[in-house]
Amino acid sequence: MNKKQFLLPLVILLISAGAYWGALQLKKPPVEKEVVDNTPLVTVQVIEASSIDFAVGSYGVVKSQFETDLVAQVSGEIRYLSKKFVRGGFVKKGEILAKIDANDYQAALIDAQANIASAEAALVLEIANANVAKEQWRKIKGSKPTSLSLREPQVAQEKARLLSSQAGLKRAKRNVERTIIRAPYDALIHTRLISLGSYASIGTALGQVLSTDIAELRLPVADSEMQYLMNSGDNAKVILDATISGVKQTWSGVVVRNEGVIDARSHMNYLVVQVKDPYQLRSKDAEKLRFGTYVTARISGKKIDNVSVINQHLITNSQVAIVNKQGLLHFQAINIARVLDGKAYVNKGLSDGMQVITSALDYPIEGMPLLIKEKTIEHTALNMSATELSVHQADK
């Protein structure tokens, strides 16, 4: 009895120990936690510097270099009108546009010619009389003849009459010529204000013509942008853009002068650009650049070497965050040559291969380690359209 009482607890203890050991064997070992790397991930832009032309944008309306009002210099009835003397017609220099009744002026010309003949005959007669008087006084000794005796005043009077008659002849010829209205240069007819049979007085407006040889534009440029132009823009090349019938067209021009003053209202400088043969009358190389067309312009500026372009918001206190060769954060000092449409053009402080951080950092500290998630390369060529540039100018 005593032996059974002793063995029973021992058996129970052994069974419990075996069950505990079995449970330990079936239990899964604890999962080891992975070591978390808290190094910040960043995206970077790899710098690729290049030389760029700092073009300056503007805009303007195309006008003719010369706009001439045709005015009647003699009076009379309009007897002839050219078929080309209509709005939109093209005419050559010297081409007849209209004729005023010339009958009265032709009669005046004949009268002036007759006056010339009469004055010449009177002068010849008076010179002959003067020669006779001189011969008579030569035979008389002991006395000195006066100028009146020699008929010198009479000769001078007839010479003056002849000169007056010659002046009258010139006026008569000029008036006959003025009855014919001619184009002063190769031109586009802008307006015609007369009709066949209408009466024109001296000073009556007949119409207006526009020269087709050269078109001009006045381009406003902010004073802050003038620093990017060579020689204040003189002789700079200009690219003009406009949309014609739904198609974008391009023309080239040259800055011929700076007006030299700042406009009191707009506070802008104005550059005058010329475009030769805007209506392509001598060649067919481009679309017609019609007067009155609104165009955007890109003025060629200074060329600067070793320029990098980055987003302006990445810059703080003339510094930009980069990842150096050791993979550490570094604040690089830079010099900004120009800011345009949210882009900063940097000419000092950045070189090829530098990695500028483009993503946000919560707590940036100089020298902190960084991991690069993504790299991008942004070329620095100033490939901005004239429209974007002109909008930028207008906003400023």
C-alpha positions in Angstrom: 0.0 0.0 0.0 2.8 2.3 0.9 4.6 1.4 -2.3 1.6 2.3 -4.5 1.2 5.6 -2.7 4.8 6.4 -3.4 4.7 5.4 -7.1 1.5 7.1 -8.1 2.7 10.7 -7.5 6.0 9.9 -9.2 4.1 8.6 -12.3 1.9 11.7 -12.4 5.0 13.9 -12.1 6.7 12.1 -14.9 3.7 12.3 -17.2 3.4 16.0 -16.4 7.0 16.6 -17.2 6.7 14.7 -20.4 3.6 16.6 -21.4 5.3 19.9 -20.7 8.4 18.9 -22.7 6.2 17.8 -25.6 4.4 21.2 -25.5 7.7 23.0 -25.6 8.7 21.0 -28.7 5.4 21.9 -30.4 5.7 25.6 -29.6 7.0 27.9 -32.5 10.2 29.8 -31.8 9.7 33.6 -31.5 10.1 35.5 -34.8 13.2 37.6 -35.0 12.4 41.2 -35.9 14.1 42.7 -39.0 16.4 45.6 -38.5 14.7 48.7 -39.9 16.8 51.2 -41.8 15.5 54.7 -41.0 17.8 56.4 -43.5 15.6 58.9 -45.5 14.8 58.1 -49.2 15.1 61.0 -51.6 14.7 61.7 -55.3 17.4 63.7 -57.0 18.0 65.6 -60.2 21.4 64.9 -61.8 22.8 68.2 -63.0 23.8 68.6 -66.7 25.1 72.1 -67.4 25.2 73.6 -70.9 25.4 77.0 -72.7 22.1 78.8 -73.3 20.8 81.9 -75.0 18.9 84.0 -72.5 16.1 84.9 -74.9 13.7 87.7 -73.8 10.0 87.4 -74.7 7.6 90.1 -75.8 4.6 90.7 -78.0 3.3 93.3 -80.5 1.1 94.2 -83.4 2.5 94.3 -87.0 2.4 97.6 -88.7 3.8 99.1 -91.9 7.0 101.1 -91.8 5.2 103.9 -93.7 1.5 104.9 -93.6 0.8 107.7 -96.1 -2.5 109.7 -96.4 -3.1 110.6 -100.1 -4.3 114.2 -100.3 -5.4 116.2 -103.4 -3.0 119.1 -104.2 -5.3 120.5 -106.9 -9.1 120.7 -107.1 -11.3 119.1 -109.7 -13.6 116.3 -110.6 -12.3 112.7 -110.3 -12.2 111.4 -113.8 -10.4 108.1 -113.4 -9.9 105.4 -110.7 -7.6 102.4 -111.0 -9.1 99.0 -110.5 -6.3 98.4 -108.0 -7.3 101.5 -106.0 -9.5 99.5 -103.7 -9.0 98.3 -100.1 -6.6 95.4 -100.1 -5.2 96.2 -103.5 -1.4 96.0 -104.2 0.2 98.7 -106.3 3.8 99.4 -107.5 5.7 102.6 -106.9 4.6 105.3 -109.4 1.5 103.4 -110.5 -1.5 105.7 -111.3 -4.3 105.4 -108.8 -6.6 108.3 -109.8 -6.9 111.3 -112.1 -8.4 114.7 -111.5 -9.9 116.7 -114.4 -6.8 118.4 -115.9 -8.5 120.6 -118.6 -8.2 123.8 -116.6 -4.6 123.1 -115.6 -3.6 122.2 -119.2 -5.1 125.5 -120.3 -3.1 127.3 -117.6 0.0 125.5 -118.9 -0.6 126.8 -122.4 -1.1 130.3 -121.0 2.1 130.1 -119.1 4.0 129.0 -122.2 2.6 132.0 -124.1 3.7 134.3 -121.3 7.2 132.9 -121.6 7.2 133.5 -125.3 5.9 137.1 -124.8 8.4 137.8 -122.1 11.3 136.5 -124.2 10.3 138.7 -127.2 9.9 141.7 -125.0 13.3 141.1 -123.5 15.0 140.8 -126.9 13.3 144.0 -128.0 14.4 145.9 -124.9 18.0 144.7 -125.2 18.0 145.9 -128.8 16.7 149.3 -127.7 19.4 149.5 -125.0 22.1 148.7 -127.6 20.8 151.5 -129.8 20.9 153.9 -126.9 24.5 153.0 -126.1 25.6 153.5 -129.7 24.0 157.0 -129.7 25.6 158.0 -126.5 29.0 156.8 -127.7 28.8 159.4 -130.5 28.1 162.2 -128.1 31.3 163.5 -126.6 31.7 165.5 -123.4 28.7 163.9 -121.5 28.2 160.9 -119.4 25.0 158.8 -120.0 22.8 157.7 -117.1 21.5 154.2 -116.6 18.0 155.4 -117.5 19.4 156.9 -120.7 20.9 153.5 -121.5 17.6 151.8 -120.8 19.1 149.6 -118.1 16.0 149.6 -115.8 13.8 148.6 -118.7 16.1 145.7 -119.5 16.1 144.6 -115.9 12.3 144.8 -115.8 11.9 142.6 -118.8 14.3 140.0 -117.4 12.2 140.0 -114.2 9.1 139.4 -116.2 10.8 136.5 -118.0 11.8 134.9 -114.7 8.2 135.4 -113.4 6.8 133.8 -116.5 9.3 130.8 -116.1 8.1 130.4 -112.5 4.5 130.4 -113.7 5.3 127.8 -116.3 6.8 125.5 -113.5 3.7 125.9 -111.4 1.4 125.1 -114.4 3.4 122.0 -115.2 3.4 120.9 -111.6 -0.4 121.4 -111.3 -0.9 119.3 -114.4 1.3 116.6 -112.8 -0.7 116.8 -109.6 -3.9 115.9 -111.4 -2.5 112.4 -111.6 -2.4 110.6 -108.2 0.4 108.0 -108.1 1.5 105.4 -105.5 4.5 106.9 -103.6 6.0 103.4 -103.1 5.1 99.7 -103.4 2.0 99.7 -101.3 -1.1 98.1 -100.0 -4.3 100.2 -100.3 -5.7 100.6 -96.8 -8.6 102.9 -97.6 -10.1 104.8 -100.5 -12.2 107.8 -99.7 -13.3 109.0 -103.2 -15.5 107.8 -106.0 -15.6 108.3 -109.7 -17.2 111.7 -110.5 -16.7 113.1 -107.0 -15.2 116.5 -106.5 -11.9 117.0 -104.7 -10.7 120.2 -103.3 -7.2 121.1 -102.3 -6.5 119.1 -99.1 -9.3 116.5 -99.7 -8.2 113.1 -98.3 -8.2 110.6 -101.1 -7.2 107.4 -99.3 -4.4 105.8 -97.3 -1.6 103.4 -98.5 0.8 101.2 -96.5 4.3 100.4 -97.5 4.8 96.7 -98.2 8.6 96.7 -98.3 9.1 96.6 -94.5 6.9 95.8 -91.5 7.6 97.1 -88.1 6.7 96.1 -84.5 7.1 97.9 -81.2 8.1 95.2 -78.6 7.7 96.1 -74.9 10.5 94.8 -72.7 10.7 95.2 -68.9 13.7 97.1 -67.7 14.7 94.1 -65.5 14.9 92.0 -68.7 17.1 94.4 -70.6 20.2 93.0 -68.8 19.9 89.8 -70.7 20.2 91.6 -74.1 23.4 92.4 -75.9 23.9 96.2 -76.6 20.4 96.9 -75.3 19.0 94.7 -78.0 20.5 96.6 -81.0 20.7 94.3 -84.1 19.4 91.3 -82.1 17.6 88.6 -84.0 13.9 88.1 -83.3 11.7 85.1 -83.9 8.0 86.0 -84.3 5.2 83.5 -83.9 1.5 83.7 -84.7 -1.3 81.3 -85.5 -2.7 81.8 -89.0 -5.8 79.8 -90.0 -5.1 77.4 -87.2 -1.5 76.8 -88.2 1.4 78.2 -86.2 3.7 80.3 -88.5 7.1 81.7 -87.8 9.0 84.8 -89.2 12.4 86.3 -88.5 13.2 89.9 -87.9 15.9 92.2 -86.6 15.9 94.9 -83.9 16.8 98.1 -85.7 16.6 100.5 -82.8 15.8 101.1 -79.1 13.4 104.0 -78.7 15.6 105.2 -75.9 12.9 106.1 -73.3 10.8 104.3 -70.8 7.1 104.6 -71.4 5.5 106.7 -68.7 2.4 104.6 -68.6 3.6 101.0 -69.0 7.2 101.6 -67.6 8.5 99.5 -70.5 11.4 99.9 -72.9 10.3 99.6 -76.5 12.4 97.9 -79.2 11.5 98.4 -82.9 11.8 95.3 -85.0 11.7 95.2 -88.8 10.7 92.3 -91.0 11.4 92.6 -94.8 8.9 91.8 -97.4 6.1 90.9 -95.0 3.6 90.1 -97.8 6.1 87.8 -99.6 5.7 89.8 -102.8 9.3 89.2 -103.9 9.6 85.6 -102.5 7.3 82.8 -101.3 9.5 81.6 -98.4 7.0 82.0 -95.7 3.4 82.8 -94.9 2.3 86.4 -95.4 2.8 88.5 -92.3 -0.3 90.7 -92.5 -0.5 94.2 -91.0 -2.5 94.1 -87.8 -1.4 90.6 -86.8 -0.8 90.0 -83.1 2.5 88.1 -82.7 4.6 86.8 -79.8 8.3 87.5 -80.1 11.5 85.9 -78.8 14.5 88.3 -78.8 17.9 86.6 -78.9 19.9 87.6 -75.8 23.3 87.0 -74.1 24.8 83.5 -74.3 26.0 82.2 -71.0 28.1 79.1 -70.5 27.9 76.4 -67.8 24.3 77.0 -66.8 22.2 74.6 -64.8 18.4 74.7 -64.5 16.5 73.7 -61.3 13.1 74.4 -59.8 13.1 77.7 -58.0 11.3 76.2 -54.9 14.4 74.0 -54.2 16.4 77.1 -53.3 16.6 78.6 -49.8 18.8 81.5 -49.0 20.9 81.0 -52.2 21.5 77.4 -51.2 20.3 74.1 -52.5 20.4 70.6 -50.9 22.5 68.0 -52.7 23.6 64.4 -52.0 27.4 64.5 -52.1 29.7 61.7 -53.2 29.7 60.1 -49.7 25.9 59.9 -49.8 25.5 62.7 -47.2 23.3 65.8 -47.2 25.1 69.0 -48.1 23.8 72.6 -48.6 25.5 73.9 -51.7 25.8 77.7 -52.2 24.8 78.8 -55.7 24.5 82.0 -57.8 21.2 82.5 -59.7 21.6 84.1 -63.1 17.9 84.3 -63.9 14.5 83.2 -62.6 11.8 82.5 -65.2 8.5 80.8 -64.9 9.5 78.9 -61.7 12.9 77.8 -63.0 16.2 79.1 -61.7 19.1 79.3 -64.0 22.3 78.8 -62.0 25.7 79.8 -63.4 27.8 79.2 -60.3 27.9 76.5 -57.6 26.6 73.5 -59.6 28.6 71.2 -61.9 27.9 68.2 -64.1 27.0 65.1 -62.1 25.9 66.8 -58.9 22.7 65.4 -57.4 20.2 68.0 -56.3 17.5 66.8 -53.9 14.0 67.3 -55.4 11.9 65.6 -52.7 11.0 67.1 -49.3 13.0 66.4 -46.1 11.3 66.8 -42.8 14.3 67.6 -40.7 17.3 68.2 -43.0 20.6 68.3 -41.2 24.0 68.9 -42.8 25.9 65.6 -43.1 22.9 63.3 -42.5 23.1 60.0 -44.6 20.6 59.7 -47.4 19.4 57.0 -49.8 18.6 57.8 -53.4 15.3 56.5 -54.6 15.1 57.9 -58.1 17.3 60.0 -60.4 16.2 62.4 -63.1 18.1 64.4 -65.6 16.8 67.8 -66.7 18.6 69.4 -69.6 19.3 73.1 -69.2 18.5 74.3 -72.7 16.1 77.2 -72.6 13.4 75.5 -74.8 10.6 77.9 -73.9 8.1 79.0 -76.5 7.8 82.7 -77.4 4.2 82.5 -76.1 5.4 81.4 -72.6 8.0 84.1 -72.6 5.6 86.8 -73.6 3.1 85.7 -71.0 5.9 86.0 -68.4 6.7 89.5 -69.6 3.0 90.5 -69.5 2.6 89.2 -65.9 5.6 91.2 -64.8 
